[in-house]
Amino acid sequence: ADGATGPADPGRAAPLFERACAAGAAPNGASSGGASGPDGGAGDACNALADLLWRGAKPLNKDRARAVGLYVQGCAAGGASACFNAGRALARGDNVAKDEARAADAFARGCDAGDGRACGEFAAALDAGRGVAQDGARAQPIYARACALGWRNDRCGK
């Protein structure tokens, strides 16, 4: 469904991701294209569907409010990328009420699940005291983990 074994077909992939997201398992034959975490579970399926809705991949209509809900749902199911995406939307107030505490929690969960971007954002939240108590000392090893997980940032020397 992602074009790896044939033409990309968001219209066919979306219902597979929808069922997997709701049921708690990744669908056979539907891939998120590696954009999500390694487990291939419901969190990744929710994230993949949300990504399609976020950008309005044809033939789907753009529905960013629904996408944010799916990112949050995917994060709750353990999807690392879903946590990063949920945190980013919550931190910015992008199609959802701005909530820095929930954003920091989503970033922390994404970091725990292995998303370097989420680790970087969680460390930055700790550094600045956005949504969590300011704790620069606690942020430092999380920045290091973010870099080890491939986060691209000046802090990583990249």
N, C-alpha and C positions, 0 to 999 in steps of 0.2 A: 504494500500500500504506500510505501515511501519512495518507490522508484528503484529500489535496489535490485529487484528481480523483474522489473517491467516498468511501464509508465506509471508515474505517480497518479493516484486516484483518490483525492481526499473524500470524494462523495461515497466511495466504497469503504474507505478506512474509518470514517467517522462513526458509523453505526457499530463497527467492531470495537472501537475504542470506548464508545458509550456503554456497550454491554460489559466490557471488561472492567471499566471504571466502576460501574454499579455492582458488579458481581465480585470484584476483588481479585481478578486475575487478568493477565495479559492475553489478548486473543492470539490464536495461531494464525500466522500469515499476515499479521499486521505489526508493523514496526514503527517506532517513533523516530527512526533514523539515528538512534544513538544519542539523542538530545537529552535523554533522561538518565536516571540512575541505573545501576547495574542489575537490579533485581528483576526487571521486566514485569513487575506486579501492577496492581491496581493504581498505585500512585503514578507510575509511568504512563499508564493508559489515560488517566485523567489529565496528566500534563500534555500528552500528545493531542488529545481532543481539544484542550484549551488552546494550545498553540494554533491549531487549525482555525478555531473560532476567533482568536485574537487577530489574526491577519486576514480573516475572511477568505480562506483558500477556496477557490471556485470548485464546486458549485455552492459552497456554504456561504451564508451571509455573515458578515462581521458582527460579532456579539461579544464585546469586551466585558460587559458586566457578567455574563454567564461564564466567560473564560476565567475571570477572577475567582468565581465560586468554585470552578473546577480545579484551579490551582490550589485553593485552600483545601478542598476535598482530597486532592492528590497528596498534599503535604501530610494530612492526617493519616493517609494510608502508607506513608513512608517514602514517597517519591522525592528524592533529593532535589532534582531540578524543579519539581512542583513547589517545593519549599522556597527555593530561591525566587521563583517567579511570583509566588504569593507574597513573599516579603517585600519584593520590589514594588508591587502594586500597592500594598498597604502603606509602605513608607512614603510613597509619592501621593497617595490618595487618588490613584489612577483607576477610575471606574468603581471605586469603593471609598468609603469614608477613611480618611487618613487615620492610621492607628499605629504609632511608632512602637508601642509595647507589643502588639501582635506581630508587627514586622520583625522586631528583634527575636521574638520567639520562633517565628518561621525560619529566620536565618540560622538560629541556633540548631534547630531540628535538621535543616538542610546540611549544615556543617557536620553534625553528628552522623548524617547519612552519607557523607563523603563528597559534597559539592564545594569545590574550592571558592567559587564566587560567593556562596552563602557564608563560608567562613570569613572571607574578606569583609563582607558587609556586616557580619555579626561583630567582628573585631572593631570595625569602624564605629559601630553603635556603642560598644563598650568604651572606646576611646573618647567619644563625644558625649556619652550619657544620653543617647537617643533611645528612649523606650526601656532602658535599663539603667541601673546605677552606674555612674562613671567609674571605670576601673581600668586605667591604662596598663597596669601590671598584668592583669588577667588577659588583656587584649593581645599582648606581645606573642605568647605561644600560639594563639589562634591565628594571628597574621602569619606566623611561620608555617602553620598547617595549611593555610590557604595557599601559600606559595608552593609548598610541597605537592599540593593537589592540582597545581597548574594555573592558579589565579594569575592573571596578567595585570601587574600593577608595578609602579615604580618601587614600592617597598620590596619587591621580589628581585630587583635588579634586572628586570626584563624590559 
